[in-house]
């Protein structure tokens, strides 16, 4: 008499074997998606600070109107 094969639900899968399911292509896609999300949140801030620095360095804005970003950061750190 032969033993029937185990049911598919009885076989060890990623959840039972302790393997990490986020490997390979799916994991890299998820990582790229997360990095893209962070980049899209940081990009506007970097762009604004960059334009601000260019305007103050070129003289288009006087320090009285808008001081350069490093000076504002320095004063903000002094207040903390």
PDB file with one MODEL, atoms N, CA, C and O in Angstrom:
MODEL        1
ATOM      1  N   UNK A   1       0.846  -1.161   0.000  1.00  0.00           N
ATOM      2  CA  UNK A   1       0.000   0.000   0.000  1.00  0.00           C
ATOM      3  C   UNK A   1       0.905   1.242   0.000  1.00  0.00           C
ATOM      4  O   UNK A   1       1.860   1.309   0.775  1.00  0.00           O
ATOM      5  N   UNK A   2       0.613   2.217  -0.858  1.00  0.00           N
ATOM      6  CA  UNK A   2       1.446   3.414  -0.951  1.00  0.00           C
ATOM      7  C   UNK A   2       0.840   4.543  -0.120  1.00  0.00           C
ATOM      8  O   UNK A   2      -0.367   4.601   0.116  1.00  0.00           O
ATOM      9  N   UNK A   3       1.729   5.436   0.313  1.00  0.00           N
ATOM     10  CA  UNK A   3       1.306   6.579   1.129  1.00  0.00           C
ATOM     11  C   UNK A   3       0.943   7.719   0.189  1.00  0.00           C
ATOM     12  O   UNK A   3       1.729   8.050  -0.699  1.00  0.00           O
ATOM     13  N   UNK A   4      -0.236   8.332   0.361  1.00  0.00           N
ATOM     14  CA  UNK A   4      -0.613   9.442  -0.522  1.00  0.00           C
ATOM     15  C   UNK A   4       0.275  10.656  -0.248  1.00  0.00           C
ATOM     16  O   UNK A   4       0.727  10.850   0.881  1.00  0.00           O
ATOM     17  N   UNK A   5       0.533  11.485  -1.287  1.00  0.00           N
ATOM     18  CA  UNK A   5       1.348  12.687  -1.084  1.00  0.00           C
ATOM     19  C   UNK A   5       0.631  13.671  -0.161  1.00  0.00           C
ATOM     20  O   UNK A   5      -0.599  13.710  -0.135  1.00  0.00           O
ATOM     21  N   UNK A   6       1.398  14.471   0.601  1.00  0.00           N
ATOM     22  CA  UNK A   6       0.755  15.439   1.499  1.00  0.00           C
ATOM     23  C   UNK A   6       0.027  16.516   0.704  1.00  0.00           C
ATOM     24  O   UNK A   6       0.387  16.840  -0.427  1.00  0.00           O
ATOM     25  N   UNK A   7      -0.983  17.045   1.322  1.00  0.00           N
ATOM     26  CA  UNK A   7      -1.745  18.128   0.686  1.00  0.00           C
ATOM     27  C   UNK A   7      -0.858  19.357   0.563  1.00  0.00           C
ATOM     28  O   UNK A   7       0.109  19.511   1.309  1.00  0.00           O
ATOM     29  N   UNK A   8      -1.189  20.227  -0.377  1.00  0.00           N
ATOM     30  CA  UNK A   8      -0.384  21.429  -0.621  1.00  0.00           C
ATOM     31  C   UNK A   8      -0.326  22.318   0.612  1.00  0.00           C
ATOM     32  O   UNK A   8       0.680  22.988   0.842  1.00  0.00           O
ATOM     33  N   UNK A   9      -1.387  22.333   1.404  1.00  0.00           N
ATOM     34  CA  UNK A   9      -1.383  23.177   2.599  1.00  0.00           C
ATOM     35  C   UNK A   9      -0.492  22.608   3.694  1.00  0.00           C
ATOM     36  O   UNK A   9      -0.138  23.315   4.637  1.00  0.00           O
ATOM     37  N   UNK A  10      -0.132  21.343   3.575  1.00  0.00           N
ATOM     38  CA  UNK A  10       0.709  20.711   4.575  1.00  0.00           C
ATOM     39  C   UNK A  10       2.189  20.892   4.274  1.00  0.00           C
ATOM     40  O   UNK A  10       3.022  20.712   5.162  1.00  0.00           O
ATOM     41  N   UNK A  11       2.531  21.245   3.042  1.00  0.00           N
ATOM     42  CA  UNK A  11       3.927  21.417   2.677  1.00  0.00           C
ATOM     43  C   UNK A  11       4.474  22.701   3.285  1.00  0.00           C
ATOM     44  O   UNK A  11       3.754  23.694   3.392  1.00  0.00           O
ATOM     45  N   UNK A  12       5.740  22.688   3.684  1.00  0.00           N
ATOM     46  CA  UNK A  12       6.302  23.915   4.266  1.00  0.00           C
ATOM     47  C   UNK A  12       6.471  24.977   3.190  1.00  0.00           C
ATOM     48  O   UNK A  12       7.094  24.736   2.156  1.00  0.00           O
ATOM     49  N   UNK A  13       5.928  26.114   3.436  1.00  0.00           N
ATOM     50  CA  UNK A  13       6.044  27.239   2.521  1.00  0.00           C
ATOM     51  C   UNK A  13       6.888  28.322   3.166  1.00  0.00           C
ATOM     52  O   UNK A  13       7.516  28.078   4.196  1.00  0.00           O
ATOM     53  N   UNK A  14       6.917  29.507   2.587  1.00  0.00           N
ATOM     54  CA  UNK A  14       7.723  30.600   3.149  1.00  0.00           C
ATOM     55  C   UNK A  14       7.322  30.941   4.576  1.00  0.00           C
ATOM     56  O   UNK A  14       8.179  31.266   5.397  1.00  0.00           O
ATOM     57  N   UNK A  15       6.038  30.870   4.881  1.00  0.00           N
ATOM     58  CA  UNK A  15       5.601  31.240   6.223  1.00  0.00           C
ATOM     59  C   UNK A  15       5.999  30.174   7.249  1.00  0.00           C
ATOM     60  O   UNK A  15       6.349  30.502   8.383  1.00  0.00           O
ATOM     61  N   UNK A  16       5.945  28.894   6.847  1.00  0.00           N
ATOM     62  CA  UNK A  16       6.270  27.832   7.784  1.00  0.00           C
ATOM     63  C   UNK A  16       7.772  27.626   7.912  1.00  0.00           C
ATOM     64  O   UNK A  16       8.253  27.304   8.999  1.00  0.00           O
ATOM     65  N   UNK A  17       8.521  27.804   6.835  1.00  0.00           N
ATOM     66  CA  UNK A  17       9.941  27.500   6.869  1.00  0.00           C
ATOM     67  C   UNK A  17      10.777  28.631   7.452  1.00  0.00           C
ATOM     68  O   UNK A  17      11.962  28.435   7.720  1.00  0.00           O
ATOM     69  N   UNK A  18      10.204  29.789   7.654  1.00  0.00           N
ATOM     70  CA  UNK A  18      10.951  30.922   8.194  1.00  0.00           C
ATOM     71  C   UNK A  18      11.689  31.723   7.139  1.00  0.00           C
ATOM     72  O   UNK A  18      12.443  32.638   7.473  1.00  0.00           O
ATOM     73  N   UNK A  19      11.483  31.393   5.862  1.00  0.00           N
ATOM     74  CA  UNK A  19      12.149  32.119   4.785  1.00  0.00           C
ATOM     75  C   UNK A  19      11.552  33.515   4.671  1.00  0.00           C
ATOM     76  O   UNK A  19      10.386  33.738   4.998  1.00  0.00           O
ATOM     77  N   UNK A  20      12.360  34.438   4.210  1.00  0.00           N
ATOM     78  CA  UNK A  20      11.910  35.810   4.020  1.00  0.00           C
ATOM     79  C   UNK A  20      11.220  35.901   2.674  1.00  0.00           C
ATOM     80  O   UNK A  20      11.856  35.639   1.654  1.00  0.00           O
ATOM     81  N   UNK A  21       9.933  36.266   2.624  1.00  0.00           N
ATOM     82  CA  UNK A  21       9.236  36.310   1.345  1.00  0.00           C
ATOM     83  C   UNK A  21       9.602  37.508   0.489  1.00  0.00           C
ATOM     84  O   UNK A  21       9.265  37.524  -0.695  1.00  0.00           O
ATOM     85  N   UNK A  22      10.275  38.507   1.032  1.00  0.00           N
ATOM     86  CA  UNK A  22      10.591  39.729   0.288  1.00  0.00           C
ATOM     87  C   UNK A  22      11.979  39.636  -0.340  1.00  0.00           C
ATOM     88  O   UNK A  22      12.800  40.534  -0.153  1.00  0.00           O
ATOM     89  N   UNK A  23      12.245  38.590  -1.061  1.00  0.00           N
ATOM     90  CA  UNK A  23      13.542  38.432  -1.712  1.00  0.00           C
ATOM     91  C   UNK A  23      13.371  38.529  -3.212  1.00  0.00           C
ATOM     92  O   UNK A  23      12.263  38.413  -3.735  1.00  0.00           O
ATOM     93  N   UNK A  24      14.464  38.739  -3.887  1.00  0.00           N
ATOM     94  CA  UNK A  24      14.451  38.727  -5.340  1.00  0.00           C
ATOM     95  C   UNK A  24      13.825  39.967  -5.926  1.00  0.00           C
ATOM     96  O   UNK A  24      13.994  41.074  -5.415  1.00  0.00           O
ATOM     97  N   UNK A  25      13.107  39.765  -6.998  1.00  0.00           N
ATOM     98  CA  UNK A  25      12.540  40.873  -7.764  1.00  0.00           C
ATOM     99  C   UNK A  25      11.494  41.639  -6.957  1.00  0.00           C
ATOM    100  O   UNK A  25      11.453  42.869  -7.001  1.00  0.00           O
ATOM    101  N   UNK A  26      10.656  40.923  -6.229  1.00  0.00           N
ATOM    102  CA  UNK A  26       9.608  41.607  -5.459  1.00  0.00           C
ATOM    103  C   UNK A  26      10.207  42.499  -4.387  1.00  0.00           C
ATOM    104  O   UNK A  26       9.723  43.610  -4.172  1.00  0.00           O
ATOM    105  N   UNK A  27      11.251  42.037  -3.709  1.00  0.00           N
ATOM    106  CA  UNK A  27      11.897  42.837  -2.674  1.00  0.00           C
ATOM    107  C   UNK A  27      12.571  44.070  -3.239  1.00  0.00           C
ATOM    108  O   UNK A  27      12.507  45.144  -2.641  1.00  0.00           O
ATOM    109  N   UNK A  28      13.226  43.925  -4.400  1.00  0.00           N
ATOM    110  CA  UNK A  28      13.901  45.077  -4.995  1.00  0.00           C
ATOM    111  C   UNK A  28      12.888  46.097  -5.510  1.00  0.00           C
ATOM    112  O   UNK A  28      13.128  47.303  -5.438  1.00  0.00           O
ATOM    113  N   UNK A  29      11.765  45.621  -6.024  1.00  0.00           N
ATOM    114  CA  UNK A  29      10.721  46.561  -6.462  1.00  0.00           C
ATOM    115  C   UNK A  29      10.168  47.339  -5.278  1.00  0.00           C
ATOM    116  O   UNK A  29       9.911  48.540  -5.368  1.00  0.00           O
ATOM    117  N   UNK A  30       9.992  46.639  -4.178  1.00  0.00           N
ATOM    118  CA  UNK A  30       9.467  47.303  -2.988  1.00  0.00           C
ATOM    119  C   UNK A  30      10.456  48.338  -2.455  1.00  0.00           C
ATOM    120  O   UNK A  30      10.057  49.422  -2.029  1.00  0.00           O
ATOM    121  N   UNK A  31      11.756  47.999  -2.482  1.00  0.00           N
ATOM    122  CA  UNK A  31      12.789  48.928  -2.038  1.00  0.00           C
ATOM    123  C   UNK A  31      12.840  50.154  -2.944  1.00  0.00           C
ATOM    124  O   UNK A  31      12.927  51.283  -2.462  1.00  0.00           O
ATOM    125  N   UNK A  32      12.787  49.930  -4.253  1.00  0.00           N
ATOM    126  CA  UNK A  32      12.783  51.068  -5.182  1.00  0.00           C
ATOM    127  C   UNK A  32      11.559  51.939  -4.991  1.00  0.00           C
ATOM    128  O   UNK A  32      11.645  53.162  -5.099  1.00  0.00           O
ATOM    129  N   UNK A  33      10.421  51.326  -4.709  1.00  0.00           N
ATOM    130  CA  UNK A  33       9.212  52.097  -4.458  1.00  0.00           C
ATOM    131  C   UNK A  33       9.335  52.949  -3.208  1.00  0.00           C
ATOM    132  O   UNK A  33       8.898  54.100  -3.188  1.00  0.00           O
ATOM    133  N   UNK A  34       9.930  52.383  -2.163  1.00  0.00           N
ATOM    134  CA  UNK A  34      10.118  53.127  -0.921  1.00  0.00           C
ATOM    135  C   UNK A  34      11.105  54.268  -1.115  1.00  0.00           C
ATOM    136  O   UNK A  34      10.890  55.373  -0.617  1.00  0.00           O
ATOM    137  N   UNK A  35      12.188  54.001  -1.839  1.00  0.00           N
ATOM    138  CA  UNK A  35      13.175  55.062  -2.098  1.00  0.00           C
ATOM    139  C   UNK A  35      12.567  56.165  -2.958  1.00  0.00           C
ATOM    140  O   UNK A  35      12.850  57.343  -2.742  1.00  0.00           O
ATOM    141  N   UNK A  36      11.744  55.801  -3.919  1.00  0.00           N
ATOM    142  CA  UNK A  36      11.073  56.803  -4.743  1.00  0.00           C
ATOM    143  C   UNK A  36      10.132  57.659  -3.922  1.00  0.00           C
ATOM    144  O   UNK A  36      10.040  58.869  -4.132  1.00  0.00           O
ATOM    145  N   UNK A  37       9.433  57.035  -2.987  1.00  0.00           N
ATOM    146  CA  UNK A  37       8.518  57.768  -2.120  1.00  0.00           C
ATOM    147  C   UNK A  37       9.285  58.781  -1.276  1.00  0.00           C
ATOM    148  O   UNK A  37       8.858  59.928  -1.143  1.00  0.00           O
ATOM    149  N   UNK A  38      10.409  58.367  -0.707  1.00  0.00           N
ATOM    150  CA  UNK A  38      11.229  59.275   0.113  1.00  0.00           C
ATOM    151  C   UNK A  38      11.791  60.393  -0.760  1.00  0.00           C
ATOM    152  O   UNK A  38      11.783  61.557  -0.359  1.00  0.00           O
ATOM    153  N   UNK A  39      12.273  60.050  -1.938  1.00  0.00           N
ATOM    154  CA  UNK A  39      12.848  61.064  -2.833  1.00  0.00           C
ATOM    155  C   UNK A  39      11.815  62.113  -3.220  1.00  0.00           C
ATOM    156  O   UNK A  39      12.135  63.300  -3.287  1.00  0.00           O
ATOM    157  N   UNK A  40      10.597  61.696  -3.474  1.00  0.00           N
ATOM    158  CA  UNK A  40       9.568  62.657  -3.853  1.00  0.00           C
ATOM    159  C   UNK A  40       9.158  63.544  -2.682  1.00  0.00           C
ATOM    160  O   UNK A  40       8.645  64.641  -2.900  1.00  0.00           O
ATOM    161  N   UNK A  41       9.368  63.103  -1.468  1.00  0.00           N
ATOM    162  CA  UNK A  41       9.049  63.939  -0.303  1.00  0.00           C
ATOM    163  C   UNK A  41      10.183  64.912   0.010  1.00  0.00           C
ATOM    164  O   UNK A  41       9.933  66.013   0.501  1.00  0.00           O
ATOM    165  N   UNK A  42      11.424  64.519  -0.266  1.00  0.00           N
ATOM    166  CA  UNK A  42      12.591  65.344   0.047  1.00  0.00           C
ATOM    167  C   UNK A  42      12.885  66.328  -1.078  1.00  0.00           C
ATOM    168  O   UNK A  42      13.375  67.428  -0.822  1.00  0.00           O
ATOM    169  N   UNK A  43      12.595  65.950  -2.311  1.00  0.00           N
ATOM    170  CA  UNK A  43      12.928  66.759  -3.476  1.00  0.00           C
ATOM    171  C   UNK A  43      12.426  68.203  -3.393  1.00  0.00           C
ATOM    172  O   UNK A  43      13.218  69.110  -3.651  1.00  0.00           O
ATOM    173  N   UNK A  44      11.181  68.470  -3.056  1.00  0.00           N
ATOM    174  CA  UNK A  44      10.725  69.864  -3.006  1.00  0.00           C
ATOM    175  C   UNK A  44      11.491  70.703  -1.977  1.00  0.00           C
ATOM    176  O   UNK A  44      11.774  71.875  -2.223  1.00  0.00           O
ATOM    177  N   UNK A  45      11.821  70.122  -0.853  1.00  0.00           N
ATOM    178  CA  UNK A  45      12.556  70.866   0.185  1.00  0.00           C
ATOM    179  C   UNK A  45      13.953  71.212  -0.328  1.00  0.00           C
ATOM    180  O   UNK A  45      14.410  72.345  -0.175  1.00  0.00           O
ATOM    181  N   UNK A  46      14.626  70.243  -0.932  1.00  0.00           N
ATOM    182  CA  UNK A  46      15.972  70.483  -1.471  1.00  0.00           C
ATOM    183  C   UNK A  46      15.915  71.528  -2.579  1.00  0.00           C
ATOM    184  O   UNK A  46      16.793  72.387  -2.661  1.00  0.00           O
ATOM    185  N   UNK A  47      14.911  71.468  -3.418  1.00  0.00           N
ATOM    186  CA  UNK A  47      14.765  72.436  -4.506  1.00  0.00           C
ATOM    187  C   UNK A  47      14.552  73.852  -3.962  1.00  0.00           C
ATOM    188  O   UNK A  47      15.168  74.800  -4.448  1.00  0.00           O
ATOM    189  N   UNK A  48      13.701  73.997  -2.977  1.00  0.00           N
ATOM    190  CA  UNK A  48      13.424  75.326  -2.398  1.00  0.00           C
ATOM    191  C   UNK A  48      14.671  75.897  -1.732  1.00  0.00           C
ATOM    192  O   UNK A  48      14.994  77.070  -1.917  1.00  0.00           O
ATOM    193  N   UNK A  49      15.373  75.069  -0.957  1.00  0.00           N
ATOM    194  CA  UNK A  49      16.588  75.557  -0.282  1.00  0.00           C
ATOM    195  C   UNK A  49      17.664  75.895  -1.309  1.00  0.00           C
ATOM    196  O   UNK A  49      18.404  76.863  -1.131  1.00  0.00           O
ATOM    197  N   UNK A  50      17.760  75.104  -2.386  1.00  0.00           N
ATOM    198  CA  UNK A  50      18.737  75.404  -3.439  1.00  0.00           C
ATOM    199  C   UNK A  50      18.456  76.721  -4.139  1.00  0.00           C
ATOM    200  O   UNK A  50      19.376  77.509  -4.361  1.00  0.00           O
ATOM    201  N   UNK A  51      17.210  76.972  -4.488  1.00  0.00           N
ATOM    202  CA  UNK A  51      16.842  78.241  -5.132  1.00  0.00           C
ATOM    203  C   UNK A  51      17.062  79.401  -4.166  1.00  0.00           C
ATOM    204  O   UNK A  51      17.535  80.466  -4.562  1.00  0.00           O
ATOM    205  N   UNK A  52      16.720  79.192  -2.911  1.00  0.00           N
ATOM    206  CA  UNK A  52      16.929  80.212  -1.886  1.00  0.00           C
ATOM    207  C   UNK A  52      18.412  80.569  -1.787  1.00  0.00           C
ATOM    208  O   UNK A  52      18.763  81.748  -1.728  1.00  0.00           O
ATOM    209  N   UNK A  53      19.280  79.562  -1.768  1.00  0.00           N
ATOM    210  CA  UNK A  53      20.727  79.811  -1.692  1.00  0.00           C
ATOM    211  C   UNK A  53      21.217  80.546  -2.933  1.00  0.00           C
ATOM    212  O   UNK A  53      22.025  81.469  -2.825  1.00  0.00           O
ATOM    213  N   UNK A  54      20.737  80.148  -4.113  1.00  0.00           N
ATOM    214  CA  UNK A  54      21.154  80.826  -5.345  1.00  0.00           C
ATOM    215  C   UNK A  54      20.721  82.290  -5.350  1.00  0.00           C
ATOM    216  O   UNK A  54      21.486  83.160  -5.765  1.00  0.00           O
ATOM    217  N   UNK A  55      19.510  82.566  -4.896  1.00  0.00           N
ATOM    218  CA  UNK A  55      19.021  83.951  -4.883  1.00  0.00           C
ATOM    219  C   UNK A  55      19.796  84.811  -3.891  1.00  0.00           C
ATOM    220  O   UNK A  55      20.089  85.971  -4.182  1.00  0.00           O
ATOM    221  N   UNK A  56      20.131  84.267  -2.734  1.00  0.00           N
ATOM    222  CA  UNK A  56      20.874  85.065  -1.758  1.00  0.00           C
ATOM    223  C   UNK A  56      22.335  85.222  -2.168  1.00  0.00           C
ATOM    224  O   UNK A  56      22.934  86.271  -1.927  1.00  0.00           O
ATOM    225  N   UNK A  57      22.917  84.190  -2.788  1.00  0.00           N
ATOM    226  CA  UNK A  57      24.319  84.286  -3.225  1.00  0.00           C
ATOM    227  C   UNK A  57      24.478  85.240  -4.404  1.00  0.00           C
ATOM    228  O   UNK A  57      25.514  85.891  -4.539  1.00  0.00           O
ATOM    229  N   UNK A  58      23.465  85.327  -5.250  1.00  0.00           N
ATOM    230  CA  UNK A  58      23.559  86.212  -6.415  1.00  0.00           C
ATOM    231  C   UNK A  58      23.303  87.669  -6.059  1.00  0.00           C
ATOM    232  O   UNK A  58      23.622  88.565  -6.841  1.00  0.00           O
ATOM    233  N   UNK A  59      22.728  87.912  -4.884  1.00  0.00           N
ATOM    234  CA  UNK A  59      22.437  89.275  -4.486  1.00  0.00           C
ATOM    235  C   UNK A  59      21.025  89.708  -4.842  1.00  0.00           C
ATOM    236  O   UNK A  59      20.647  90.853  -4.595  1.00  0.00           O
ATOM    237  N   UNK A  60      20.251  88.812  -5.414  1.00  0.00           N
ATOM    238  CA  UNK A  60      18.872  89.145  -5.771  1.00  0.00           C
ATOM    239  C   UNK A  60      18.041  89.403  -4.518  1.00  0.00           C
ATOM    240  O   UNK A  60      17.092  90.186  -4.554  1.00  0.00           O
ATOM    241  N   UNK A  61      18.386  88.762  -3.431  1.00  0.00           N
ATOM    242  CA  UNK A  61      17.733  88.989  -2.138  1.00  0.00           C
ATOM    243  C   UNK A  61      18.785  89.445  -1.143  1.00  0.00           C
ATOM    244  O   UNK A  61      19.824  88.806  -0.977  1.00  0.00           O
ATOM    245  N   UNK A  62      18.503  90.545  -0.493  1.00  0.00           N
ATOM    246  CA  UNK A  62      19.448  91.037   0.509  1.00  0.00           C
ATOM    247  C   UNK A  62      19.283  90.231   1.801  1.00  0.00           C
ATOM    248  O   UNK A  62      18.220  89.656   2.035  1.00  0.00           O
ATOM    249  N   UNK A  63      20.315  90.182   2.634  1.00  0.00           N
ATOM    250  CA  UNK A  63      20.202  89.460   3.903  1.00  0.00           C
ATOM    251  C   UNK A  63      19.107  90.007   4.809  1.00  0.00           C
ATOM    252  O   UNK A  63      18.603  89.289   5.673  1.00  0.00           O
ATOM    253  N   UNK A  64      18.733  91.272   4.623  1.00  0.00           N
ATOM    254  CA  UNK A  64      17.652  91.839   5.418  1.00  0.00           C
ATOM    255  C   UNK A  64      16.311  91.214   5.034  1.00  0.00           C
ATOM    256  O   UNK A  64      15.473  90.938   5.893  1.00  0.00           O
ATOM    257  N   UNK A  65      16.119  90.993   3.726  1.00  0.00           N
ATOM    258  CA  UNK A  65      14.869  90.409   3.239  1.00  0.00           C
ATOM    259  C   UNK A  65      14.826  88.920   3.556  1.00  0.00           C
ATOM    260  O   UNK A  65      13.843  88.432   4.114  1.00  0.00           O
ATOM    261  N   UNK A  66      15.887  88.194   3.202  1.00  0.00           N
ATOM    262  CA  UNK A  66      15.943  86.753   3.431  1.00  0.00           C
ATOM    263  C   UNK A  66      17.406  86.351   3.575  1.00  0.00           C
ATOM    264  O   UNK A  66      18.136  86.312   2.584  1.00  0.00           O
ATOM    265  N   UNK A  67      17.842  86.052   4.791  1.00  0.00           N
ATOM    266  CA  UNK A  67      19.243  85.652   4.986  1.00  0.00           C
ATOM    267  C   UNK A  67      19.535  84.310   4.314  1.00  0.00           C
ATOM    268  O   UNK A  67      18.610  83.550   4.028  1.00  0.00           O
ATOM    269  N   UNK A  68      20.802  84.015   4.063  1.00  0.00           N
ATOM    270  CA  UNK A  68      21.160  82.737   3.438  1.00  0.00           C
ATOM    271  C   UNK A  68      20.768  81.545   4.330  1.00  0.00           C
ATOM    272  O   UNK A  68      20.708  81.682   5.552  1.00  0.00           O
ATOM    273  N   UNK A  69      20.506  80.396   3.731  1.00  0.00           N
ATOM    274  CA  UNK A  69      20.099  79.220   4.508  1.00  0.00           C
ATOM    275  C   UNK A  69      21.068  78.826   5.627  1.00  0.00           C
ATOM    276  O   UNK A  69      20.608  78.475   6.714  1.00  0.00           O
ATOM    277  N   UNK A  70      22.390  78.869   5.412  1.00  0.00           N
ATOM    278  CA  UNK A  70      23.276  78.495   6.527  1.00  0.00           C
ATOM    279  C   UNK A  70      23.127  79.412   7.748  1.00  0.00           C
ATOM    280  O   UNK A  70      23.219  78.960   8.889  1.00  0.00           O
ATOM    281  N   UNK A  71      22.898  80.686   7.496  1.00  0.00           N
ATOM    282  CA  UNK A  71      22.739  81.610   8.618  1.00  0.00           C
ATOM    283  C   UNK A  71      21.427  81.339   9.373  1.00  0.00           C
ATOM    284  O   UNK A  71      21.386  81.414  10.601  1.00  0.00           O
ATOM    285  N   UNK A  72      20.382  81.030   8.645  1.00  0.00           N
ATOM    286  CA  UNK A  72      19.103  80.708   9.287  1.00  0.00           C
ATOM    287  C   UNK A  72      19.242  79.422  10.086  1.00  0.00           C
ATOM    288  O   UNK A  72      18.732  79.336  11.203  1.00  0.00           O
ATOM    289  N   UNK A  73      19.925  78.414   9.533  1.00  0.00           N
ATOM    290  CA  UNK A  73      20.132  77.160  10.248  1.00  0.00           C
ATOM    291  C   UNK A  73      20.970  77.387  11.508  1.00  0.00           C
ATOM    292  O   UNK A  73      20.696  76.811  12.560  1.00  0.00           O
ATOM    293  N   UNK A  74      21.984  78.226  11.386  1.00  0.00           N
ATOM    294  CA  UNK A  74      22.823  78.537  12.546  1.00  0.00           C
ATOM    295  C   UNK A  74      22.010  79.180  13.668  1.00  0.00           C
ATOM    296  O   UNK A  74      22.147  78.806  14.832  1.00  0.00           O
ATOM    297  N   UNK A  75      21.174  80.135  13.317  1.00  0.00           N
ATOM    298  CA  UNK A  75      20.347  80.783  14.329  1.00  0.00           C
ATOM    299  C   UNK A  75      19.299  79.834  14.919  1.00  0.00           C
ATOM    300  O   UNK A  75      18.980  79.907  16.105  1.00  0.00           O
ATOM    301  N   UNK A  76      18.778  78.957  14.085  1.00  0.00           N
ATOM    302  CA  UNK A  76      17.793  77.990  14.577  1.00  0.00           C
ATOM    303  C   UNK A  76      18.435  77.024  15.561  1.00  0.00           C
ATOM    304  O   UNK A  76      17.816  76.647  16.556  1.00  0.00           O
ATOM    305  N   UNK A  77      19.660  76.627  15.292  1.00  0.00           N
ATOM    306  CA  UNK A  77      20.356  75.723  16.214  1.00  0.00           C
ATOM    307  C   UNK A  77      20.704  76.428  17.531  1.00  0.00           C
ATOM    308  O   UNK A  77      20.726  75.799  18.589  1.00  0.00           O
ATOM    309  N   UNK A  78      20.974  77.728  17.460  1.00  0.00           N
ATOM    310  CA  UNK A  78      21.245  78.477  18.689  1.00  0.00           C
ATOM    311  C   UNK A  78      20.005  78.547  19.576  1.00  0.00           C
ATOM    312  O   UNK A  78      20.114  78.562  20.802  1.00  0.00           O
ATOM    313  N   UNK A  79      18.831  78.589  18.955  1.00  0.00           N
ATOM    314  CA  UNK A  79      17.598  78.666  19.726  1.00  0.00           C
ATOM    315  C   UNK A  79      17.235  77.338  20.391  1.00  0.00           C
ATOM    316  O   UNK A  79      16.506  77.312  21.383  1.00  0.00           O
ATOM    317  N   UNK A  80      17.740  76.257  19.848  1.00  0.00           N
ATOM    318  CA  UNK A  80      17.439  74.954  20.445  1.00  0.00           C
ATOM    319  C   UNK A  80      18.372  74.762  21.590  1.00  0.00           C
ATOM    320  O   UNK A  80      18.320  73.732  22.263  1.00  0.00           O
TER     321      UNK A  80
ENDMDL
END
